[in-house]
Amino acid sequence: MADDGRERQRLASWMAGLGVTGITIISVTVIFLSTAHDEASKYVMAAVVPLFASWVATVLAYYFARENLRSATDSVASLISTNAAQLDGVSAKSKMIERTRIVTLSDQFKSALVTTTLKDIMDFLDQRGVGRSPIFNPSGAVVQMLHTSAINDFIRKQVDPAKPAAPGAKPVDQLTFTDLIADPQIKRLLESSFDVIAEVATLADAKAKMNATPDCEDVFVTKTGARGEVVLGWITDNIVLEASK
């Protein structure tokens, strides 16, 4: 990479030198061969000066932009390193939303969740001012994570004007949670867009799980970090973000 950089710099120097020399020779030749030297000089200056100005500006912009980019990259790398060190020293258990403070869709609708309309679910989330909610099984383990964006995507599919309505299709306000998870893609998203960590883990561990899991904005704390265990608490992406500042 270093050799490539030197080669590019050498090439740029040669190009700049040859370009300046060529323009100078052409300009002098045009003025010398012209019968009206004053008029020719005006035209040459009018053409060459803006060319030189734009050339100099381009070269300066290139080198300064490159240095600014390098400086910004170094700053970001330093910030990431610092934030990672900060998160590594923060216990996830100390920052998690404890189970007693988590109101899930399964808490709200209980066993009737499967027949609850998507409208009622959206109303519940809207009243709480949140855009997502976990779903726990009867033993207290997290099994799904529902985002309002998943519901919106599903509804858009049902009312897509480019597709004919399926026979016996339900009106949008009658679609239920069961209808939602009947869509294999959405069901897979609900079951995979979260992860779990052990209660001894740090926020750095939580962030690593989020980074490694597609569409993951939530990590749940259990005793040993197993998915089938009772949830002790909830770490959101906002909690990680705040702790890294």
Secondary structure as GFF3:
##gff-version 3
##sequence-region A 1 245
A	DSSP	alpha_helix	2	33	.	.	.	ID=ss1
A	DSSP	alpha_helix	37	88	.	.	.	ID=ss2
A	DSSP	alpha_helix	92	95	.	.	.	ID=ss3
A	DSSP	beta_strand	97	98	.	.	.	ID=ss4
A	DSSP	three_ten_helix	99	101	.	.	.	ID=ss5
A	DSSP	alpha_helix	105	109	.	.	.	ID=ss6
A	DSSP	three_ten_helix	110	115	.	.	.	ID=ss7
A	DSSP	alpha_helix	118	128	.	.	.	ID=ss8
A	DSSP	beta_strand	132	136	.	.	.	ID=ss9
A	DSSP	beta_strand	142	147	.	.	.	ID=ss10
A	DSSP	alpha_helix	148	158	.	.	.	ID=ss11
A	DSSP	three_ten_helix	172	174	.	.	.	ID=ss12
A	DSSP	alpha_helix	177	181	.	.	.	ID=ss13
A	DSSP	alpha_helix	184	192	.	.	.	ID=ss14
A	DSSP	beta_strand	195	198	.	.	.	ID=ss15
A	DSSP	alpha_helix	203	212	.	.	.	ID=ss16
A	DSSP	beta_strand	218	222	.	.	.	ID=ss17
A	DSSP	beta_strand	233	236	.	.	.	ID=ss18
A	DSSP	alpha_helix	237	243	.	.	.	ID=ss19
###
